[in-house]
Amino acid sequence: MQLTTILLIPSDNFNWVGLRATLADWPEVRVVADVQRREPAVRVAAHEQPDLILTQDVSSTATAGQAKGGPGCRIM
């Protein structure tokens, strides 16, 4: 089983709490961080190189675009 690493850049939407809890229950997924601000998101992505960056906030999409995840990292 391959582990998928995820960086969350959440919004104020309540559903992010549920998403975080659901992901914690999946053994094949590891949330490397859950960050609200641009600078930490970019630093965490550079260090952790996640497979996936999840964001809902349009302004966070630009931040996620600056964050360099691992090879083949997807931003959603």
N, CA, C and O atoms as a Tripos MOL2 file, in Angstrom:
@<TRIPOS>MOLECULE
protein
  304   303    76     0     0
PROTEIN
NO_CHARGES

@<TRIPOS>ATOM
      1 N           0.8470   -1.1790    0.0000 N.3       1 MET1
      2 CA          0.0000    0.0000    0.0000 C.3       1 MET1
      3 C           0.8920    1.2410    0.0000 C.2       1 MET1
      4 O           1.7700    1.3910    0.8500 O.2       1 MET1
      5 N           0.6530    2.1180   -0.9600 N.am      2 GLN2
      6 CA          1.4210    3.3530   -1.0620 C.3       2 GLN2
      7 C           0.7330    4.4550   -0.2620 C.2       2 GLN2
      8 O          -0.4790    4.6450   -0.3610 O.2       2 GLN2
      9 N           1.5120    5.1710    0.5240 N.am      3 LEU3
     10 CA          0.9980    6.2610    1.3410 C.3       3 LEU3
     11 C           0.8850    7.5280    0.5000 C.2       3 LEU3
     12 O           1.8300    7.8940   -0.1980 O.2       3 LEU3
     13 N          -0.2580    8.1940    0.5610 N.am      4 THR4
     14 CA         -0.4680    9.4690   -0.1180 C.3       4 THR4
     15 C          -0.3870   10.5770    0.9170 C.2       4 THR4
     16 O          -1.0860   10.5430    1.9300 O.2       4 THR4
     17 N           0.4630   11.5550    0.6600 N.am      5 THR5
     18 CA          0.6090   12.6790    1.5890 C.3       5 THR5
     19 C          -0.1830   13.8710    1.0810 C.2       5 THR5
     20 O          -0.2010   14.1650   -0.1140 O.2       5 THR5
     21 N          -0.8390   14.5550    2.0190 N.am      6 ILE6
     22 CA         -1.7290   15.6580    1.6650 C.3       6 ILE6
     23 C          -1.4240   16.8810    2.5210 C.2       6 ILE6
     24 O          -1.2240   16.7710    3.7310 O.2       6 ILE6
     25 N          -1.3900   18.0360    1.8860 N.am      7 LEU7
     26 CA         -1.3040   19.3310    2.5700 C.3       7 LEU7
     27 C          -2.6680   19.9900    2.4270 C.2       7 LEU7
     28 O          -3.1630   20.1660    1.3140 O.2       7 LEU7
     29 N          -3.2750   20.3530    3.5490 N.am      8 LEU8
     30 CA         -4.5600   21.0430    3.5340 C.3       8 LEU8
     31 C          -4.3460   22.5340    3.7390 C.2       8 LEU8
     32 O          -3.6520   22.9520    4.6660 O.2       8 LEU8
     33 N          -4.9480   23.3310    2.8650 N.am      9 ILE9
     34 CA         -5.0040   24.7810    3.0480 C.3       9 ILE9
     35 C          -6.4910   25.0810    3.1780 C.2       9 ILE9
     36 O          -7.1580   25.3780    2.1860 O.2       9 ILE9
     37 N          -7.0130   25.0050    4.4060 N.am     10 PRO10
     38 CA         -8.4590   25.0590    4.6070 C.3      10 PRO10
     39 C          -9.0540   26.4490    4.4650 C.2      10 PRO10
     40 O          -8.3630   27.4670    4.4950 O.2      10 PRO10
     41 N         -10.3540   26.4390    4.3110 N.am     11 SER11
     42 CA        -11.1210   27.6740    4.3360 C.3      11 SER11
     43 C         -11.8460   27.7120    5.6740 C.2      11 SER11
     44 O         -11.6450   26.8450    6.5240 O.2      11 SER11
     45 N         -12.6810   28.7110    5.8530 N.am     12 ASP12
     46 CA        -13.4710   28.8000    7.0790 C.3      12 ASP12
     47 C         -14.7040   27.9010    7.0250 C.2      12 ASP12
     48 O         -15.4760   27.8440    7.9820 O.2      12 ASP12
     49 N         -14.8830   27.2120    5.9260 N.am     13 ASN13
     50 CA        -16.0200   26.3310    5.7470 C.3      13 ASN13
     51 C         -15.9660   25.1920    6.7590 C.2      13 ASN13
     52 O         -14.9270   24.5490    6.9100 O.2      13 ASN13
     53 N         -17.0370   24.9420    7.4310 N.am     14 PHE14
     54 CA        -17.1140   23.9140    8.4600 C.3      14 PHE14
     55 C         -16.7600   22.5230    7.9270 C.2      14 PHE14
     56 O         -16.2690   21.6840    8.6820 O.2      14 PHE14
     57 N         -16.9980   22.2730    6.6660 N.am     15 ASN15
     58 CA        -16.7530   20.9460    6.0910 C.3      15 ASN15
     59 C         -15.2920   20.5170    6.1560 C.2      15 ASN15
     60 O         -14.9980   19.3240    6.0820 O.2      15 ASN15
     61 N         -14.3850   21.4600    6.2900 N.am     16 TRP16
     62 CA        -12.9670   21.1020    6.3780 C.3      16 TRP16
     63 C         -12.6770   20.2870    7.6250 C.2      16 TRP16
     64 O         -11.7980   19.4250    7.6070 O.2      16 TRP16
     65 N         -13.3970   20.5420    8.7040 N.am     17 VAL17
     66 CA        -13.2150   19.7650    9.9370 C.3      17 VAL17
     67 C         -13.5730   18.3010    9.6700 C.2      17 VAL17
     68 O         -12.8520   17.3920   10.0810 O.2      17 VAL17
     69 N         -14.6720   18.0900    8.9910 N.am     18 GLY18
     70 CA        -15.0920   16.7370    8.6510 C.3      18 GLY18
     71 C         -14.1280   16.0630    7.6910 C.2      18 GLY18
     72 O         -13.8380   14.8740    7.8270 O.2      18 GLY18
     73 N         -13.6310   16.8180    6.7220 N.am     19 LEU19
     74 CA        -12.6670   16.2680    5.7740 C.3      19 LEU19
     75 C         -11.4050   15.8250    6.5020 C.2      19 LEU19
     76 O         -10.8910   14.7330    6.2600 O.2      19 LEU19
     77 N         -10.9130   16.6700    7.3870 N.am     20 ARG20
     78 CA         -9.6970   16.3480    8.1580 C.3      20 ARG20
     79 C          -9.9170   15.0800    8.9840 C.2      20 ARG20
     80 O          -9.0400   14.2180    9.0380 O.2      20 ARG20
     81 N         -11.0720   14.9610    9.6210 N.am     21 ALA21
     82 CA        -11.3870   13.7770   10.4290 C.3      21 ALA21
     83 C         -11.4840   12.5260    9.5560 C.2      21 ALA21
     84 O         -11.0060   11.4590    9.9410 O.2      21 ALA21
     85 N         -12.0910   12.6540    8.4040 N.am     22 THR22
     86 CA        -12.2150   11.5090    7.4870 C.3      22 THR22
     87 C         -10.8540   11.0540    7.0020 C.2      22 THR22
     88 O         -10.5660    9.8570    6.9900 O.2      22 THR22
     89 N         -10.0210   11.9910    6.6060 N.am     23 LEU23
     90 CA         -8.6840   11.6380    6.1260 C.3      23 LEU23
     91 C          -7.8580   10.9590    7.2130 C.2      23 LEU23
     92 O          -7.0480   10.0810    6.9150 O.2      23 LEU23
     93 N          -8.0540   11.3560    8.4690 N.am     24 ALA24
     94 CA         -7.3160   10.7530    9.5840 C.3      24 ALA24
     95 C          -7.6680    9.2700    9.7470 C.2      24 ALA24
     96 O          -6.8740    8.5000   10.2880 O.2      24 ALA24
     97 N          -8.8470    8.8720    9.2830 N.am     25 ASP25
     98 CA         -9.2790    7.4790    9.3910 C.3      25 ASP25
     99 C          -8.7570    6.5870    8.2680 C.2      25 ASP25
    100 O          -8.8810    5.3650    8.3410 O.2      25 ASP25
    101 N          -8.1860    7.1740    7.2510 N.am     26 TRP26
    102 CA         -7.6990    6.3920    6.1110 C.3      26 TRP26
    103 C          -6.2320    6.0400    6.3250 C.2      26 TRP26
    104 O          -5.3960    6.9410    6.3950 O.2      26 TRP26
    105 N          -5.8940    4.7600    6.4300 N.am     27 PRO27
    106 CA         -4.5100    4.3730    6.6910 C.3      27 PRO27
    107 C          -3.5580    4.6700    5.5340 C.2      27 PRO27
    108 O          -2.3470    4.7640    5.7360 O.2      27 PRO27
    109 N          -4.0960    4.8160    4.3350 N.am     28 GLU28
    110 CA         -3.2320    5.0620    3.1830 C.3      28 GLU28
    111 C          -2.9820    6.5560    2.9380 C.2      28 GLU28
    112 O          -2.3530    6.9340    1.9500 O.2      28 GLU28
    113 N          -3.4850    7.4000    3.8510 N.am     29 VAL29
    114 CA         -3.3550    8.8500    3.7120 C.3      29 VAL29
    115 C          -2.6970    9.4290    4.9640 C.2      29 VAL29
    116 O          -3.0000    9.0260    6.0870 O.2      29 VAL29
    117 N          -1.7920   10.3790    4.7460 N.am     30 ARG30
    118 CA         -1.2050   11.1170    5.8680 C.3      30 ARG30
    119 C          -1.3110   12.6050    5.5540 C.2      30 ARG30
    120 O          -0.7680   13.0750    4.5540 O.2      30 ARG30
    121 N          -2.0060   13.3370    6.4050 N.am     31 VAL31
    122 CA         -2.0800   14.7860    6.2650 C.3      31 VAL31
    123 C          -0.8020   15.3480    6.8820 C.2      31 VAL31
    124 O          -0.5820   15.2290    8.0880 O.2      31 VAL31
    125 N           0.0440   15.9660    6.0440 N.am     32 VAL32
    126 CA          1.3290   16.4650    6.5370 C.3      32 VAL32
    127 C           1.1760   17.7790    7.2740 C.2      32 VAL32
    128 O           1.9890   18.1030    8.1410 O.2      32 VAL32
    129 N           0.1280   18.5520    6.9360 N.am     33 ALA33
    130 CA         -0.1150   19.8120    7.6290 C.3      33 ALA33
    131 C          -1.4850   20.3430    7.2490 C.2      33 ALA33
    132 O          -2.0730   19.9710    6.2330 O.2      33 ALA33
    133 N          -1.9600   21.2140    8.0960 N.am     34 ASP34
    134 CA         -3.2340   21.8850    7.9200 C.3      34 ASP34
    135 C          -2.9390   23.3480    8.2460 C.2      34 ASP34
    136 O          -2.9790   23.7490    9.4100 O.2      34 ASP34
    137 N          -2.6460   24.1370    7.2250 N.am     35 VAL35
    138 CA         -2.1730   25.5060    7.4480 C.3      35 VAL35
    139 C          -3.1270   26.5290    6.8560 C.2      35 VAL35
    140 O          -3.7520   26.2780    5.8250 O.2      35 VAL35
    141 N          -3.2390   27.6720    7.5010 N.am     36 GLN36
    142 CA         -4.1700   28.7150    7.0820 C.3      36 GLN36
    143 C          -3.5020   29.8330    6.2830 C.2      36 GLN36
    144 O          -4.1600   30.5090    5.4920 O.2      36 GLN36
    145 N          -2.2160   30.0250    6.4830 N.am     37 ARG37
    146 CA         -1.5510   31.1900    5.8850 C.3      37 ARG37
    147 C          -0.5460   30.7890    4.8110 C.2      37 ARG37
    148 O          -0.0470   29.6640    4.7810 O.2      37 ARG37
    149 N          -0.2690   31.7440    3.9350 N.am     38 ARG38
    150 CA          0.5600   31.5230    2.7660 C.3      38 ARG38
    151 C           1.9780   31.0660    3.0930 C.2      38 ARG38
    152 O           2.4450   30.0620    2.5550 O.2      38 ARG38
    153 N           2.6570   31.7870    3.9590 N.am     39 GLU39
    154 CA          4.0630   31.4860    4.2200 C.3      39 GLU39
    155 C           4.2610   30.0720    4.7660 C.2      39 GLU39
    156 O           5.1200   29.3360    4.2810 O.2      39 GLU39
    157 N           3.4620   29.6840    5.7840 N.am     40 PRO40
    158 CA          3.6330   28.3090    6.2740 C.3      40 PRO40
    159 C           3.2990   27.2530    5.2110 C.2      40 PRO40
    160 O           3.9380   26.2020    5.1570 O.2      40 PRO40
    161 N           2.3180   27.5300    4.3830 N.am     41 ALA41
    162 CA          1.9300   26.5590    3.3470 C.3      41 ALA41
    163 C           3.0800   26.3210    2.3770 C.2      41 ALA41
    164 O           3.3670   25.1800    2.0170 O.2      41 ALA41
    165 N           3.7260   27.3780    1.9630 N.am     42 VAL42
    166 CA          4.8460   27.2570    1.0240 C.3      42 VAL42
    167 C           6.0070   26.5150    1.6900 C.2      42 VAL42
    168 O           6.6260   25.6490    1.0710 O.2      42 VAL42
    169 N           6.3040   26.8480    2.9450 N.am     43 ARG43
    170 CA          7.4020   26.1820    3.6620 C.3      43 ARG43
    171 C           7.1170   24.6970    3.8670 C.2      43 ARG43
    172 O           7.9850   23.8530    3.6400 O.2      43 ARG43
    173 N           5.8970   24.3860    4.2970 N.am     44 VAL44
    174 CA          5.5430   22.9850    4.5370 C.3      44 VAL44
    175 C           5.6070   22.1900    3.2410 C.2      44 VAL44
    176 O           6.1320   21.0770    3.2190 O.2      44 VAL44
    177 N           5.0790   22.7490    2.1710 N.am     45 ALA45
    178 CA          5.1000   22.0490    0.8810 C.3      45 ALA45
    179 C           6.5210   21.7920    0.4140 C.2      45 ALA45
    180 O           6.8150   20.7170   -0.1090 O.2      45 ALA45
    181 N           7.4070   22.7640    0.5960 N.am     46 ALA46
    182 CA          8.8000   22.5770    0.1880 C.3      46 ALA46
    183 C           9.4690   21.4830    1.0110 C.2      46 ALA46
    184 O          10.2520   20.6920    0.4840 O.2      46 ALA46
    185 N           9.1640   21.4400    2.2790 N.am     47 HIS47
    186 CA          9.7960   20.4580    3.1650 C.3      47 HIS47
    187 C           9.1820   19.0640    3.0230 C.2      47 HIS47
    188 O           9.9070   18.0760    2.9100 O.2      47 HIS47
    189 N           7.8700   18.9840    3.0270 N.am     48 GLU48
    190 CA          7.1700   17.6930    3.0210 C.3      48 GLU48
    191 C           6.9590   17.1080    1.6310 C.2      48 GLU48
    192 O           6.8200   15.8930    1.4880 O.2      48 GLU48
    193 N           6.9340   17.9540    0.6050 N.am     49 GLN49
    194 CA          6.6750   17.5590   -0.7790 C.3      49 GLN49
    195 C           5.4590   16.6190   -0.8820 C.2      49 GLN49
    196 O           5.5930   15.4570   -1.2660 O.2      49 GLN49
    197 N           4.2760   17.1420   -0.5330 N.am     50 PRO50
    198 CA          3.0730   16.2960   -0.5450 C.3      50 PRO50
    199 C           2.6880   15.8650   -1.9510 C.2      50 PRO50
    200 O           3.0580   16.4920   -2.9430 O.2      50 PRO50
    201 N           1.9360   14.7780   -2.0030 N.am     51 ASP51
    202 CA          1.4120   14.2840   -3.2780 C.3      51 ASP51
    203 C           0.2290   15.1150   -3.7500 C.2      51 ASP51
    204 O          -0.0400   15.2140   -4.9470 O.2      51 ASP51
    205 N          -0.4790   15.7150   -2.7870 N.am     52 LEU52
    206 CA         -1.7090   16.4330   -3.0890 C.3      52 LEU52
    207 C          -1.8250   17.6510   -2.1790 C.2      52 LEU52
    208 O          -1.5560   17.5660   -0.9810 O.2      52 LEU52
    209 N          -2.2260   18.7780   -2.7480 N.am     53 ILE53
    210 CA         -2.5190   19.9810   -1.9760 C.3      53 ILE53
    211 C          -3.9920   20.2820   -2.1910 C.2      53 ILE53
    212 O          -4.4280   20.5160   -3.3180 O.2      53 ILE53
    213 N          -4.7660   20.2770   -1.0950 N.am     54 LEU54
    214 CA         -6.1950   20.5500   -1.1720 C.3      54 LEU54
    215 C          -6.4970   21.9320   -0.6210 C.2      54 LEU54
    216 O          -6.0660   22.2820    0.4770 O.2      54 LEU54
    217 N          -7.2460   22.7180   -1.3950 N.am     55 THR55
    218 CA         -7.6580   24.0440   -0.9640 C.3      55 THR55
    219 C          -9.0220   24.3480   -1.5560 C.2      55 THR55
    220 O          -9.3660   23.8540   -2.6300 O.2      55 THR55
    221 N          -9.7860   25.1520   -0.8630 N.am     56 GLN56
    222 CA        -11.0910   25.5590   -1.3720 C.3      56 GLN56
    223 C         -11.0930   27.0380   -1.7150 C.2      56 GLN56
    224 O         -11.8000   27.4660   -2.6270 O.2      56 GLN56
    225 N         -10.3300   27.7940   -1.0130 N.am     57 ASP57
    226 CA        -10.2870   29.2440   -1.1540 C.3      57 ASP57
    227 C          -9.5230   29.6280   -2.4200 C.2      57 ASP57
    228 O          -8.3940   29.1810   -2.6220 O.2      57 ASP57
    229 N         -10.1250   30.4460   -3.2650 N.am     58 VAL58
    230 CA         -9.4950   30.8620   -4.5210 C.3      58 VAL58
    231 C          -8.1650   31.5550   -4.2580 C.2      58 VAL58
    232 O          -7.2060   31.3340   -4.9970 O.2      58 VAL58
    233 N          -8.0830   32.3860   -3.2280 N.am     59 SER59
    234 CA         -6.8230   33.0650   -2.9250 C.3      59 SER59
    235 C          -5.7630   32.0670   -2.4860 C.2      59 SER59
    236 O          -4.5710   32.2970   -2.6900 O.2      59 SER59
    237 N          -6.1890   30.9580   -1.8830 N.am     60 SER60
    238 CA         -5.2370   29.9310   -1.4720 C.3      60 SER60
    239 C          -4.7140   29.1420   -2.6620 C.2      60 SER60
    240 O          -3.6430   28.5400   -2.5780 O.2      60 SER60
    241 N          -5.4450   29.1330   -3.7610 N.am     61 THR61
    242 CA         -4.9840   28.4230   -4.9450 C.3      61 THR61
    243 C          -3.6930   29.0310   -5.4460 C.2      61 THR61
    244 O          -2.7930   28.3050   -5.8700 O.2      61 THR61
    245 N          -3.5820   30.3490   -5.4080 N.am     62 ALA62
    246 CA         -2.3350   31.0040   -5.8000 C.3      62 ALA62
    247 C          -1.2100   30.6050   -4.8610 C.2      62 ALA62
    248 O          -0.0860   30.3640   -5.3010 O.2      62 ALA62
    249 N          -1.5040   30.5360   -3.5830 N.am     63 THR63
    250 CA         -0.5220   30.0910   -2.5980 C.3      63 THR63
    251 C          -0.1070   28.6620   -2.8930 C.2      63 THR63
    252 O           1.0820   28.3430   -2.8930 O.2      63 THR63
    253 N          -1.0760   27.8070   -3.1440 N.am     64 ALA64
    254 CA         -0.7710   26.4150   -3.4420 C.3      64 ALA64
    255 C           0.0790   26.3090   -4.7010 C.2      64 ALA64
    256 O           0.9490   25.4430   -4.7960 O.2      64 ALA64
    257 N          -0.1690   27.1820   -5.6600 N.am     65 GLY65
    258 CA          0.6250   27.1900   -6.8810 C.3      65 GLY65
    259 C           2.0760   27.5420   -6.6300 C.2      65 GLY65
    260 O           2.9580   27.0830   -7.3560 O.2      65 GLY65
    261 N           2.3380   28.3490   -5.6160 N.am     66 GLN66
    262 CA          3.7050   28.6980   -5.2560 C.3      66 GLN66
    263 C           4.3690   27.5900   -4.4530 C.2      66 GLN66
    264 O           5.5950   27.4870   -4.4230 O.2      66 GLN66
    265 N           3.5750   26.7790   -3.8170 N.am     67 ALA67
    266 CA          4.0920   25.6890   -3.0060 C.3      67 ALA67
    267 C           4.5240   24.5660   -3.9330 C.2      67 ALA67
    268 O           3.7520   24.1240   -4.7840 O.2      67 ALA67
    269 N           5.7050   24.1230   -3.7770 N.am     68 LYS68
    270 CA          6.2250   23.0470   -4.6220 C.3      68 LYS68
    271 C           6.0820   21.7300   -3.8890 C.2      68 LYS68
    272 O           6.8230   21.4450   -2.9490 O.2      68 LYS68
    273 N           5.1320   20.9370   -4.3220 N.am     69 GLY69
    274 CA          4.9430   19.6310   -3.7390 C.3      69 GLY69
    275 C           5.9260   18.6540   -4.3300 C.2      69 GLY69
    276 O           6.8780   19.0440   -5.0060 O.2      69 GLY69
    277 N           5.6970   17.3960   -4.0780 N.am     70 GLY70
    278 CA          6.5610   16.3600   -4.6150 C.3      70 GLY70
    279 C           6.3550   16.1990   -6.1170 C.2      70 GLY70
    280 O           5.4690   16.8280   -6.6950 O.2      70 GLY70
    281 N           7.1660   15.3620   -6.7470 N.am     71 PRO71
    282 CA          7.0060   15.1110   -8.1790 C.3      71 PRO71
    283 C           5.5900   14.6460   -8.4850 C.2      71 PRO71
    284 O           5.0880   13.7170   -7.8520 O.2      71 PRO71
    285 N           4.9620   15.2720   -9.4290 N.am     72 GLY72
    286 CA          3.5950   14.9140   -9.7990 C.3      72 GLY72
    287 C           2.5400   15.4110   -8.8350 C.2      72 GLY72
    288 O           1.4020   14.9420   -8.8690 O.2      72 GLY72
    289 N           2.8940   16.3490   -7.9790 N.am     73 CYS73
    290 CA          1.9450   16.8860   -6.9950 C.3      73 CYS73
    291 C           0.7490   17.5110   -7.7140 C.2      73 CYS73
    292 O           0.9010   18.2280   -8.7030 O.2      73 CYS73
    293 N          -0.4300   17.2220   -7.1960 N.am     74 ARG74
    294 CA         -1.6600   17.8010   -7.7390 C.3      74 ARG74
    295 C          -2.2050   18.8290   -6.7740 C.2      74 ARG74
    296 O          -2.1240   18.6640   -5.5570 O.2      74 ARG74
    297 N          -2.7590   19.8860   -7.3250 N.am     75 ILE75
    298 CA         -3.3920   20.9280   -6.5220 C.3      75 ILE75
    299 C          -4.8720   20.9230   -6.8620 C.2      75 ILE75
    300 O          -5.2490   21.0790   -8.0230 O.2      75 ILE75
    301 N          -5.7020   20.7460   -5.8580 N.am     76 MET76
    302 CA         -7.1440   20.6880   -6.0870 C.3      76 MET76
    303 C          -7.8190   21.6350   -5.1270 C.2      76 MET76
    304 O          -9.0440   21.7540   -5.1370 O.2      76 MET76
@<TRIPOS>BOND
     1     1     2 1
     2     2     3 1
     3     3     4 2
     4     3     5 am
     5     5     6 1
     6     6     7 1
     7     7     8 2
     8     7     9 am
     9     9    10 1
    10    10    11 1
    11    11    12 2
    12    11    13 am
    13    13    14 1
    14    14    15 1
    15    15    16 2
    16    15    17 am
    17    17    18 1
    18    18    19 1
    19    19    20 2
    20    19    21 am
    21    21    22 1
    22    22    23 1
    23    23    24 2
    24    23    25 am
    25    25    26 1
    26    26    27 1
    27    27    28 2
    28    27    29 am
    29    29    30 1
    30    30    31 1
    31    31    32 2
    32    31    33 am
    33    33    34 1
    34    34    35 1
    35    35    36 2
    36    35    37 am
    37    37    38 1
    38    38    39 1
    39    39    40 2
    40    39    41 am
    41    41    42 1
    42    42    43 1
    43    43    44 2
    44    43    45 am
    45    45    46 1
    46    46    47 1
    47    47    48 2
    48    47    49 am
    49    49    50 1
    50    50    51 1
    51    51    52 2
    52    51    53 am
    53    53    54 1
    54    54    55 1
    55    55    56 2
    56    55    57 am
    57    57    58 1
    58    58    59 1
    59    59    60 2
    60    59    61 am
    61    61    62 1
    62    62    63 1
    63    63    64 2
    64    63    65 am
    65    65    66 1
    66    66    67 1
    67    67    68 2
    68    67    69 am
    69    69    70 1
    70    70    71 1
    71    71    72 2
    72    71    73 am
    73    73    74 1
    74    74    75 1
    75    75    76 2
    76    75    77 am
    77    77    78 1
    78    78    79 1
    79    79    80 2
    80    79    81 am
    81    81    82 1
    82    82    83 1
    83    83    84 2
    84    83    85 am
    85    85    86 1
    86    86    87 1
    87    87    88 2
    88    87    89 am
    89    89    90 1
    90    90    91 1
    91    91    92 2
    92    91    93 am
    93    93    94 1
    94    94    95 1
    95    95    96 2
    96    95    97 am
    97    97    98 1
    98    98    99 1
    99    99   100 2
   100    99   101 am
   101   101   102 1
   102   102   103 1
   103   103   104 2
   104   103   105 am
   105   105   106 1
   106   106   107 1
   107   107   108 2
   108   107   109 am
   109   109   110 1
   110   110   111 1
   111   111   112 2
   112   111   113 am
   113   113   114 1
   114   114   115 1
   115   115   116 2
   116   115   117 am
   117   117   118 1
   118   118   119 1
   119   119   120 2
   120   119   121 am
   121   121   122 1
   122   122   123 1
   123   123   124 2
   124   123   125 am
   125   125   126 1
   126   126   127 1
   127   127   128 2
   128   127   129 am
   129   129   130 1
   130   130   131 1
   131   131   132 2
   132   131   133 am
   133   133   134 1
   134   134   135 1
   135   135   136 2
   136   135   137 am
   137   137   138 1
   138   138   139 1
   139   139   140 2
   140   139   141 am
   141   141   142 1
   142   142   143 1
   143   143   144 2
   144   143   145 am
   145   145   146 1
   146   146   147 1
   147   147   148 2
   148   147   149 am
   149   149   150 1
   150   150   151 1
   151   151   152 2
   152   151   153 am
   153   153   154 1
   154   154   155 1
   155   155   156 2
   156   155   157 am
   157   157   158 1
   158   158   159 1
   159   159   160 2
   160   159   161 am
   161   161   162 1
   162   162   163 1
   163   163   164 2
   164   163   165 am
   165   165   166 1
   166   166   167 1
   167   167   168 2
   168   167   169 am
   169   169   170 1
   170   170   171 1
   171   171   172 2
   172   171   173 am
   173   173   174 1
   174   174   175 1
   175   175   176 2
   176   175   177 am
   177   177   178 1
   178   178   179 1
   179   179   180 2
   180   179   181 am
   181   181   182 1
   182   182   183 1
   183   183   184 2
   184   183   185 am
   185   185   186 1
   186   186   187 1
   187   187   188 2
   188   187   189 am
   189   189   190 1
   190   190   191 1
   191   191   192 2
   192   191   193 am
   193   193   194 1
   194   194   195 1
   195   195   196 2
   196   195   197 am
   197   197   198 1
   198   198   199 1
   199   199   200 2
   200   199   201 am
   201   201   202 1
   202   202   203 1
   203   203   204 2
   204   203   205 am
   205   205   206 1
   206   206   207 1
   207   207   208 2
   208   207   209 am
   209   209   210 1
   210   210   211 1
   211   211   212 2
   212   211   213 am
   213   213   214 1
   214   214   215 1
   215   215   216 2
   216   215   217 am
   217   217   218 1
   218   218   219 1
   219   219   220 2
   220   219   221 am
   221   221   222 1
   222   222   223 1
   223   223   224 2
   224   223   225 am
   225   225   226 1
   226   226   227 1
   227   227   228 2
   228   227   229 am
   229   229   230 1
   230   230   231 1
   231   231   232 2
   232   231   233 am
   233   233   234 1
   234   234   235 1
   235   235   236 2
   236   235   237 am
   237   237   238 1
   238   238   239 1
   239   239   240 2
   240   239   241 am
   241   241   242 1
   242   242   243 1
   243   243   244 2
   244   243   245 am
   245   245   246 1
   246   246   247 1
   247   247   248 2
   248   247   249 am
   249   249   250 1
   250   250   251 1
   251   251   252 2
   252   251   253 am
   253   253   254 1
   254   254   255 1
   255   255   256 2
   256   255   257 am
   257   257   258 1
   258   258   259 1
   259   259   260 2
   260   259   261 am
   261   261   262 1
   262   262   263 1
   263   263   264 2
   264   263   265 am
   265   265   266 1
   266   266   267 1
   267   267   268 2
   268   267   269 am
   269   269   270 1
   270   270   271 1
   271   271   272 2
   272   271   273 am
   273   273   274 1
   274   274   275 1
   275   275   276 2
   276   275   277 am
   277   277   278 1
   278   278   279 1
   279   279   280 2
   280   279   281 am
   281   281   282 1
   282   282   283 1
   283   283   284 2
   284   283   285 am
   285   285   286 1
   286   286   287 1
   287   287   288 2
   288   287   289 am
   289   289   290 1
   290   290   291 1
   291   291   292 2
   292   291   293 am
   293   293   294 1
   294   294   295 1
   295   295   296 2
   296   295   297 am
   297   297   298 1
   298   298   299 1
   299   299   300 2
   300   299   301 am
   301   301   302 1
   302   302   303 1
   303   303   304 2
@<TRIPOS>SUBSTRUCTURE
     1 MET1         2 RESIDUE 1 A MET
     2 GLN2         6 RESIDUE 1 A GLN
     3 LEU3        10 RESIDUE 1 A LEU
     4 THR4        14 RESIDUE 1 A THR
     5 THR5        18 RESIDUE 1 A THR
     6 ILE6        22 RESIDUE 1 A ILE
     7 LEU7        26 RESIDUE 1 A LEU
     8 LEU8        30 RESIDUE 1 A LEU
     9 ILE9        34 RESIDUE 1 A ILE
    10 PRO10       38 RESIDUE 1 A PRO
    11 SER11       42 RESIDUE 1 A SER
    12 ASP12       46 RESIDUE 1 A ASP
    13 ASN13       50 RESIDUE 1 A ASN
    14 PHE14       54 RESIDUE 1 A PHE
    15 ASN15       58 RESIDUE 1 A ASN
    16 TRP16       62 RESIDUE 1 A TRP
    17 VAL17       66 RESIDUE 1 A VAL
    18 GLY18       70 RESIDUE 1 A GLY
    19 LEU19       74 RESIDUE 1 A LEU
    20 ARG20       78 RESIDUE 1 A ARG
    21 ALA21       82 RESIDUE 1 A ALA
    22 THR22       86 RESIDUE 1 A THR
    23 LEU23       90 RESIDUE 1 A LEU
    24 ALA24       94 RESIDUE 1 A ALA
    25 ASP25       98 RESIDUE 1 A ASP
    26 TRP26      102 RESIDUE 1 A TRP
    27 PRO27      106 RESIDUE 1 A PRO
    28 GLU28      110 RESIDUE 1 A GLU
    29 VAL29      114 RESIDUE 1 A VAL
    30 ARG30      118 RESIDUE 1 A ARG
    31 VAL31      122 RESIDUE 1 A VAL
    32 VAL32      126 RESIDUE 1 A VAL
    33 ALA33      130 RESIDUE 1 A ALA
    34 ASP34      134 RESIDUE 1 A ASP
    35 VAL35      138 RESIDUE 1 A VAL
    36 GLN36      142 RESIDUE 1 A GLN
    37 ARG37      146 RESIDUE 1 A ARG
    38 ARG38      150 RESIDUE 1 A ARG
    39 GLU39      154 RESIDUE 1 A GLU
    40 PRO40      158 RESIDUE 1 A PRO
    41 ALA41      162 RESIDUE 1 A ALA
    42 VAL42      166 RESIDUE 1 A VAL
    43 ARG43      170 RESIDUE 1 A ARG
    44 VAL44      174 RESIDUE 1 A VAL
    45 ALA45      178 RESIDUE 1 A ALA
    46 ALA46      182 RESIDUE 1 A ALA
    47 HIS47      186 RESIDUE 1 A HIS
    48 GLU48      190 RESIDUE 1 A GLU
    49 GLN49      194 RESIDUE 1 A GLN
    50 PRO50      198 RESIDUE 1 A PRO
    51 ASP51      202 RESIDUE 1 A ASP
    52 LEU52      206 RESIDUE 1 A LEU
    53 ILE53      210 RESIDUE 1 A ILE
    54 LEU54      214 RESIDUE 1 A LEU
    55 THR55      218 RESIDUE 1 A THR
    56 GLN56      222 RESIDUE 1 A GLN
    57 ASP57      226 RESIDUE 1 A ASP
    58 VAL58      230 RESIDUE 1 A VAL
    59 SER59      234 RESIDUE 1 A SER
    60 SER60      238 RESIDUE 1 A SER
    61 THR61      242 RESIDUE 1 A THR
    62 ALA62      246 RESIDUE 1 A ALA
    63 THR63      250 RESIDUE 1 A THR
    64 ALA64      254 RESIDUE 1 A ALA
    65 GLY65      258 RESIDUE 1 A GLY
    66 GLN66      262 RESIDUE 1 A GLN
    67 ALA67      266 RESIDUE 1 A ALA
    68 LYS68      270 RESIDUE 1 A LYS
    69 GLY69      274 RESIDUE 1 A GLY
    70 GLY70      278 RESIDUE 1 A GLY
    71 PRO71      282 RESIDUE 1 A PRO
    72 GLY72      286 RESIDUE 1 A GLY
    73 CYS73      290 RESIDUE 1 A CYS
    74 ARG74      294 RESIDUE 1 A ARG
    75 ILE75      298 RESIDUE 1 A ILE
    76 MET76      302 RESIDUE 1 A MET
